[in-house]
Amino acid sequence: MTQFDHFAAWLATPLGQYLAAAEAAWFDRVGSDIFGYHAVQFELPLIDCLRQNRIAWRARAGRSGVVDVRCLPEQLPFGEQSLDLLALPHGLDFAADPHAVLREAQRVLVPDGRLLITGFNPWSLWGLRRFKPGESAGTPWRGNAIALPRLKDWLALLGLETLRGEYLCYSLPVQREGWLSKTRFLDPAGDRWWPAAGGVYCLEVVKRVKGMRIIEPQWRRIATPRAKPAPVAEKTTLNKEI
């Protein structure tokens, strides 16, 4: 089983269901306003990232499981500039080469195409959970946990501009449903008072392509000499004798 398979199984736990519901709501809000012709979600069928999107041609890609296209995130079998929307729910958290995944996403997106990313915030209580001794390798705490400023630098280098971002999941990262219910009040409070402490970050990214500007040469104007006026014959007055 891949790390994505372990993560998909973890989403069935109480904490995983809490995360999946929060992320699905974010994808619904953001994806409903994105238009185009082709949309693809990579992995995690339990989080339907495209259910509120109105693009007619939609597909799910992944390394295993029930998918329409089986592939690696670093080698997407789509043509250059062919996708209007690509959703990567935690696609960078469990990739062998996250930067290669972003390069591939940049390649397949059309100009002004959208990339939707979710990932674990390493500077949160959820991120600190990975340092707890005895955690299983199949849990999400063993992912890459890329810091958001570092991720934004990678995106900028590839010409991918962050339009908006949001943090989710401020409740304690525990599996007991009772504790999860008691700490749900942290979601609205955290979003207002300590937004950067959310367990998950969500980014809407657009591919920018700089337009070409034709620079015309500075033509030097040569003054055209004015033509001299033709000489006018002087009128001669003849004195006639009477």
Salt bridges, closest charged atoms under 4 A:
GLU23 OE2 - HIS90 NE2 2.47
ASP28 OD2 - ARG51 NH2 2.78
GLU43 OE2 - ARG63 NE 3.17
ASP48 OD1 - ARG60 NH2 3.81
ASP93 OD2 - HIS90 ND1 2.75
GLU104 OE2 - ARG107 NH2 2.77
ASP112 OD1 - ARG208 NH1 3.20
GLU135 OE2 - ARG129 NE 2.60
GLU161 OE1 - ARG208 NE 2.93
GLU166 OE2 - ARG29 NH2 2.80
GLU204 OE2 - ARG114 NH1 2.53
GLU204 OE1 - ARG164 NE 2.54
